[in-house]
Amino acid sequence: MQLQYLQAYWWLLISVLGAVLVFMLFVQGGQTMLLSQKDSLRRSLMINSLGRKWELTFTTLVVFGGAFFASFPLFYSTSFGGAYVLWMLILFSFVIQAVSYEYRRKPGNLYGSSTYDVFLFVNGCVGTILLGVAVAMMFFGAEFTVNKVNILDSASPVISRWSPTRGLEAIVCWKNLVLGLAVLFLARTQASLYFLNNISEDGSLSDKNRKSVLVNGVIFVVFFLIFVALLLTAGGYRAVEGGKGALALNTFVYEPNIYLHNYLNMWWAAAAFLIGTLMVVYAIIIGAFRKRNISGIWWSGIGTALVVLSLFWVAGYGNTAYYPSLLDYQSSLTIANSSSTLFTLKTMTWVSILIVPVIAYIVCVWYKMDRAPLTPTEIEGPGHKY
């Protein structure tokens, strides 16, 4: 029983980190908007506004991956080790992001700042879409098998084995891309809301951002509604314990509309989903139509976090297979069969206290950097520029 509590606790931590990460993707969303801004001063305002936050996104991504590795290593080895085409593309996009912010304004830059702006655009598109694809596989399945007996195979001691396409099939799956595109346009919407809150500029930039909130917000809502329809009508696998015959111990049975049933059985997850969705919609409305209201980023950010939390909860709790296998459904992963040992989870629970200073770091740095809006005078003056 203690092991089950620790597994649930660590899934909750994973959910929190995932929620923070999706919110922080507004940095990637803003990067996709840089090339459309032809005015050099306004582009500098946008990129310096984002440059103050990109390290927070990267920090959250690293902590999220590390927490998954520590608490659910079988998922980590299955997904990260098998679908490496998908994950290497994500990793590469974040590497060129770091390089771009570091070298964009370096003296003696041979490539010009516009080259690095293109790199940032690539990271903004590829990073958000493929992270959405990776999360979508937790609902719509992935092509892998798990056989722990393989550890005895001296020629290939690999427990988890992927399809020959190594994650490429997940990228071209239209269901996964629906969520990927929803994440992209959510990130763009939140970037526009963030610019309204963070940049003080007497000109047309604010009007352009409000229009961007409306356009990207509407596109996001369309893709999000399609994803919700796919989610609530999707079947999945639930672990069955103590069954007889075909329903042996720790096997899976197919359940139609499994995520709809989970929402009906977990009222707190359904409440978080509905409240979060309404908050995001409200943020889009005030961001697009209320010129003096710049609080939309906070409404959207909190709402996004609540929705992501609820999605993780219905994916993993209730003995649900949070990583269904499309090749062998008995290879599907749950928080019970993919977690670390009791000793490891106990030890890592003490380490999990470090999540508190990570979140405190984000809050503190955010406050220090955003005590006053960014202005053209600050960009034109001395000091570090991205």
Phi, psi and omega per residue, in radians:
M1 nan -0.664 3.124
Q2 -1.102 -0.674 3.101
L3 -1.077 -0.723 3.139
Q4 -1.104 -0.692 3.120
Y5 -1.121 -0.738 3.138
L6 -1.173 -0.650 3.087
Q7 -1.100 -0.768 3.116
A8 -1.141 -0.673 3.135
Y9 -1.106 -0.778 -3.116
W10 -1.238 -0.547 3.052
W11 -1.161 -0.604 3.069
L12 -1.115 -0.739 3.113
L13 -1.114 -0.738 3.083
I14 -1.029 -0.710 3.136
S15 -1.098 -0.753 -3.138
V16 -1.111 -0.801 3.141
L17 -1.130 -0.676 3.088
G18 -1.108 -0.691 3.126
A19 -1.128 -0.759 3.111
V20 -1.114 -0.705 -3.128
L21 -1.095 -0.792 -3.131
V22 -1.109 -0.671 3.076
F23 -1.098 -0.758 -3.082
M24 -1.241 -0.167 3.107
L25 -1.198 -0.024 3.043
F26 -1.064 -0.423 3.075
V27 -1.089 -0.810 3.099
Q28 -1.126 -0.670 3.107
G29 -1.073 -0.718 3.107
G30 -1.147 -0.572 3.134
Q31 -1.155 -0.498 3.116
T32 -1.273 -0.172 -3.084
M33 -1.787 -0.052 -3.059
L34 -1.189 -0.742 -3.057
L35 -1.172 -0.403 3.141
S36 -1.423 -0.167 3.132
Q37 -1.670 1.862 -3.071
K38 -1.442 -0.457 -3.140
D39 -1.259 2.134 -3.030
S40 -1.128 -0.663 -3.133
L41 -1.159 -0.785 -3.135
R42 -1.191 -0.608 3.065
R43 -1.126 -0.690 3.096
S44 -1.111 -0.685 3.072
L45 -1.041 -0.779 -3.108
M46 -1.165 -0.808 -3.059
I47 -1.235 -0.574 3.085
N48 -1.311 -0.524 3.033
S49 -1.121 -0.763 3.120
L50 -1.275 -0.616 -3.093
G51 -1.065 -0.450 3.119
R52 -1.301 -0.201 -3.045
K53 -2.096 -0.196 -3.002
W54 -1.098 -0.561 -3.140
E55 -1.200 -0.506 3.087
L56 -1.169 -0.700 3.081
T57 -1.108 -0.790 -3.119
F58 -1.110 -0.718 3.116
T59 -1.069 -0.782 3.136
T60 -1.108 -0.709 3.121
L61 -1.083 -0.763 -3.137
V62 -1.147 -0.771 3.128
V63 -1.130 -0.674 3.108
F64 -1.058 -0.843 3.117
G65 -1.130 -0.701 3.123
G66 -1.137 -0.683 3.113
A67 -1.146 -0.680 3.084
F68 -1.110 -0.746 -3.132
F69 -1.081 -0.726 -3.076
A70 -1.285 -0.676 -2.998
S71 -1.678 -0.607 -3.110
F72 -2.298 1.214 -3.020
P73 -1.123 -0.495 -3.133
L74 -1.183 -0.638 3.041
F75 -1.139 -0.753 -3.103
Y76 -1.052 -0.807 -3.118
S77 -1.237 -0.582 -3.130
T78 -1.230 -0.897 -3.052
S79 -1.383 -0.940 -3.086
F80 -1.215 -0.584 -3.137
G81 -1.495 -0.353 -3.101
G82 -1.752 -0.880 -3.115
A83 -1.549 0.942 -2.996
Y84 -1.295 -0.307 3.026
V85 -1.109 -0.802 3.116
L86 -1.090 -0.885 -3.038
W87 -1.276 -0.550 3.090
M88 -1.198 -0.604 3.063
L89 -1.143 -0.718 3.091
I90 -1.103 -0.823 -3.135
L91 -1.068 -0.783 -3.140
F92 -1.063 -0.702 -3.129
S93 -1.128 -0.616 3.125
F94 -1.361 -0.471 3.060
V95 -1.155 -0.806 -3.133
I96 -1.212 -0.405 3.031
Q97 -1.147 -0.835 3.137
A98 -1.064 -0.731 3.125
V99 -1.105 -0.689 -3.089
S100 -1.138 -0.809 3.137
Y101 -1.164 -0.523 -3.113
E102 -1.327 -0.675 -2.959
Y103 -1.937 -0.059 -3.052
R104 -0.985 -0.721 -3.105
R105 -1.977 0.347 3.127
K106 -1.171 2.448 3.041
P107 -1.082 2.428 3.140
G108 1.374 0.317 3.120
N109 -1.114 2.011 -3.056
L110 -1.365 -0.398 -3.006
Y111 -1.683 -0.272 -3.110
G112 1.471 2.639 -3.095
S113 -1.140 -0.485 -3.113
S114 -1.125 -0.570 3.101
T115 -1.106 -0.752 3.133
Y116 -1.261 -0.485 3.027
D117 -1.120 -0.650 3.067
V118 -1.132 -0.719 3.095
F119 -1.046 -0.729 3.124
L120 -1.137 -0.648 3.083
F121 -1.104 -0.741 3.122
V122 -1.076 -0.800 3.105
N123 -1.068 -0.714 -3.138
G124 -1.082 -0.712 -3.134
C125 -1.374 -0.955 -3.059
V126 -1.137 -0.788 -3.092
G127 -1.054 -0.830 -3.095
T128 -1.231 -0.806 -3.096
I129 -1.113 -0.807 -3.073
L130 -1.283 -0.536 3.007
L131 -1.137 -0.664 3.039
G132 -1.104 -0.693 3.087
V133 -1.091 -0.756 -3.137
A134 -1.078 -0.693 3.112
V135 -1.244 -0.642 -3.128
A136 -1.078 -0.546 3.105
M137 -1.091 -0.378 3.104
M138 -1.230 -0.282 3.111
F139 -1.925 -0.694 -3.026
F140 -1.763 -0.038 3.004
G141 1.652 2.887 3.138
A142 -2.501 2.788 -3.047
E143 -1.657 1.520 3.132
F144 -2.587 2.865 3.010
T145 -2.319 2.654 3.122
V146 -2.217 2.172 3.103
N147 -2.490 1.837 -3.065
K148 -1.202 -0.297 3.084
V149 -1.154 -0.401 -3.126
N150 -1.069 -0.318 -3.129
I151 -1.121 -0.352 3.129
L152 -1.516 -0.110 3.136
D153 -1.412 1.854 -3.070
S154 -1.136 -0.481 -3.123
A155 -1.313 -0.615 -3.123
S156 -2.625 1.355 -3.092
P157 -1.381 1.133 -3.085
V158 -2.027 2.065 -3.109
I159 -1.200 -0.832 -3.088
S160 -1.785 2.306 3.125
R161 -2.225 2.379 -3.054
W162 -1.803 2.921 3.043
S163 -1.173 2.783 -3.075
P164 -1.034 -0.388 -3.109
T165 -1.376 -0.175 2.975
R166 0.963 0.753 3.085
G167 1.701 -0.208 3.115
L168 -1.138 -0.585 -3.141
E169 -1.133 -0.525 3.115
A170 -1.231 -0.588 -3.116
I171 -1.191 -0.603 -3.087
V172 -1.621 -0.002 3.093
C173 -1.287 2.142 -3.019
W174 -1.137 -0.560 3.121
K175 -1.130 -0.747 3.103
N176 -1.129 -0.683 -3.119
L177 -1.175 -0.489 3.086
V178 -1.037 -0.823 3.105
L179 -1.201 -0.669 3.111
G180 -1.027 -0.763 3.120
L181 -1.224 -0.607 3.072
A182 -1.083 -0.736 3.111
V183 -1.127 -0.709 3.126
L184 -1.039 -0.885 -3.072
F185 -1.316 -0.440 2.973
L186 -1.137 -0.768 3.119
A187 -1.072 -0.709 3.113
R188 -1.166 -0.682 3.110
T189 -1.102 -0.814 -3.122
Q190 -1.200 -0.534 3.066
A191 -1.110 -0.750 3.117
S192 -1.110 -0.702 3.095
L193 -1.136 -0.657 3.128
Y194 -1.182 -0.719 3.102
F195 -1.062 -0.694 3.100
L196 -1.069 -0.619 -3.100
N197 -1.440 -0.537 -2.930
N198 -1.808 -0.354 -3.062
I199 -1.953 2.235 3.067
S200 -1.880 1.884 -3.069
E201 -2.521 2.199 3.130
D202 -1.496 1.575 -3.109
G203 -3.135 -2.721 -3.043
S204 -1.582 -0.025 -3.095
L205 -1.086 -0.715 3.132
S206 -1.125 -0.744 3.110
D207 -1.094 -0.680 3.118
K208 -1.145 -0.675 3.132
N209 -1.193 -0.644 3.109
R210 -1.165 -0.671 3.057
K211 -1.131 -0.677 3.112
S212 -1.119 -0.678 3.081
V213 -1.002 -0.795 -3.105
L214 -1.165 -0.873 -3.078
V215 -1.120 -0.917 -3.119
N216 -1.191 -0.591 3.108
G217 -1.117 -0.741 3.120
V218 -1.131 -0.771 3.112
I219 -1.089 -0.723 3.092
F220 -1.042 -0.810 -3.114
V221 -1.039 -0.698 3.133
V222 -1.078 -0.902 -3.134
F223 -1.147 -0.625 -3.137
F224 -1.155 -0.730 3.115
L225 -1.128 -0.654 3.082
I226 -1.110 -0.762 3.122
F227 -1.090 -0.757 -3.141
V228 -1.074 -0.727 3.105
A229 -1.085 -0.761 3.101
L230 -1.114 -0.688 -3.096
L231 -1.157 -0.853 -3.044
L232 -1.263 -0.310 3.100
T233 -1.791 0.009 -3.087
A234 -1.430 2.512 3.003
G235 -1.583 2.923 3.129
G236 -2.791 -2.971 -3.078
Y237 -2.089 2.423 3.104
R238 -2.128 2.371 3.134
A239 -1.262 2.377 -3.129
V240 -2.032 2.229 -3.140
E241 -1.962 2.461 3.058
G242 1.303 0.344 3.119
G243 -1.332 3.011 3.123
K244 -2.113 2.674 3.079
G245 1.102 -2.085 -3.115
A246 -1.150 -0.454 -3.135
L247 -1.689 1.157 -3.130
A248 -1.301 3.031 -3.103
L249 -1.046 2.354 3.077
N250 1.048 0.676 3.022
T251 -1.887 3.042 -3.083
F252 -2.047 2.555 3.012
V253 -2.176 2.549 3.134
Y254 -1.364 2.400 3.138
E255 -2.313 2.021 3.095
P256 -1.128 2.569 3.085
N257 0.917 0.730 -3.016
I258 -1.144 -0.623 -3.101
Y259 -1.329 -0.549 3.005
L260 -1.110 -0.752 3.101
H261 -1.103 -0.681 3.127
N262 -1.117 -0.710 3.101
Y263 -1.135 -0.656 3.125
L264 -1.211 -0.534 -3.120
N265 -1.538 -0.356 -3.139
M266 -2.011 1.510 -3.035
W267 -1.081 -0.564 -3.130
W268 -1.162 -0.616 3.102
A269 -1.208 -0.724 3.111
A270 -1.125 -0.695 3.128
A271 -1.124 -0.769 3.118
A272 -1.083 -0.692 -3.136
F273 -1.130 -0.837 -3.105
L274 -1.172 -0.794 -3.135
I275 -1.112 -0.765 3.140
G276 -1.096 -0.730 3.129
T277 -1.101 -0.755 3.127
L278 -1.128 -0.626 3.131
M279 -1.167 -0.702 3.117
V280 -1.145 -0.758 3.117
V281 -1.090 -0.730 3.101
Y282 -1.086 -0.692 3.114
A283 -1.086 -0.698 3.115
I284 -1.117 -0.713 -3.114
I285 -1.146 -0.882 -3.099
I286 -1.237 -0.537 3.115
G287 -1.200 -0.587 -3.086
A288 -1.506 -0.563 -2.937
F289 -2.075 -0.247 3.128
R290 -1.885 1.797 -2.971
K291 -1.170 -0.511 -3.095
R292 -1.631 -0.043 -3.111
N293 -1.676 2.051 -3.137
I294 -2.048 0.333 -3.089
S295 -1.616 0.102 -3.062
G296 -1.029 -0.590 -3.105
I297 -1.084 -0.585 -3.128
W298 -1.332 -0.706 3.052
W299 -1.065 -0.792 -3.127
S300 -1.185 -0.713 -3.113
G301 -1.112 -0.826 3.127
I302 -1.162 -0.715 3.116
G303 -1.100 -0.748 3.099
T304 -1.052 -0.768 3.137
A305 -1.061 -0.730 3.139
L306 -1.132 -0.724 3.140
V307 -1.143 -0.767 -3.139
V308 -1.130 -0.715 3.072
L309 -0.996 -0.811 -3.108
S310 -1.124 -0.643 3.127
L311 -1.142 -0.726 3.087
F312 -1.138 -0.660 -3.114
W313 -1.139 -0.791 -3.121
V314 -1.305 -0.321 3.103
A315 -1.371 -0.583 -2.996
G316 -1.954 -0.538 -3.083
Y317 -1.440 2.912 3.125
G318 1.289 0.511 -3.124
N319 1.039 0.455 3.135
T320 -1.432 2.466 3.062
A321 -1.312 1.879 -3.101
Y322 -1.412 -0.122 3.071
Y323 -2.449 1.427 -3.078
P324 -1.252 2.451 3.085
S325 -1.627 2.263 3.111
L326 -1.500 -0.250 -3.136
L327 -1.667 -0.592 3.134
D328 -2.644 1.784 -2.991
Y329 -1.115 -0.386 3.082
Q330 -1.276 -0.176 3.062
S331 -1.547 -0.004 -3.100
S332 -1.049 2.676 -3.062
L333 -1.879 2.396 3.004
T334 -2.118 2.991 3.102
I335 -1.194 -0.299 3.130
A336 -1.437 -0.772 -3.044
N337 -1.607 -0.035 -3.125
S338 -2.040 0.063 -3.043
S339 -1.492 2.944 3.033
S340 -1.269 3.069 3.140
T341 -1.264 2.944 3.127
L342 -1.042 -0.745 -3.137
F343 -1.085 -0.789 -3.119
T344 -1.121 -0.776 -3.133
L345 -1.134 -0.666 3.081
K346 -1.072 -0.821 -3.135
T347 -1.098 -0.789 -3.106
M348 -1.221 -0.371 3.089
T349 -1.123 -0.646 3.043
W350 -1.168 -0.683 3.121
V351 -1.143 -0.516 -3.089
S352 -1.084 -0.271 3.072
I353 -1.040 -0.427 -3.141
L354 -1.151 -0.329 3.091
I355 -1.086 -0.566 3.135
V356 -1.078 -0.883 3.088
P357 -1.142 -0.490 3.074
V358 -1.103 -0.832 3.111
I359 -1.143 -0.693 3.103
A360 -1.105 -0.643 3.095
Y361 -1.083 -0.783 3.137
I362 -1.078 -0.795 -3.122
V363 -1.115 -0.776 -3.094
C364 -1.144 -0.829 -3.133
V365 -1.111 -0.715 3.113
W366 -1.019 -0.825 -3.117
Y367 -1.104 -0.760 -3.121
K368 -1.087 -0.702 -3.067
M369 -1.382 -0.486 -3.015
D370 -1.955 0.422 3.089
R371 -1.089 -0.510 3.078
A372 -2.375 2.521 3.122
P373 -1.076 2.658 3.092
L374 -1.303 2.363 -3.080
T375 -2.170 2.775 3.057
P376 -1.025 -0.605 3.123
T377 -1.057 -0.700 3.123
E378 -1.151 -0.652 3.137
I379 -1.196 -0.672 -3.092
E380 -1.410 -0.257 -3.101
G381 -1.482 -3.084 3.135
P382 -1.278 2.923 3.131
G383 2.065 3.046 -3.088
H384 -1.227 2.352 3.102
K385 -2.251 2.528 3.041
Y386 -1.598 nan nan
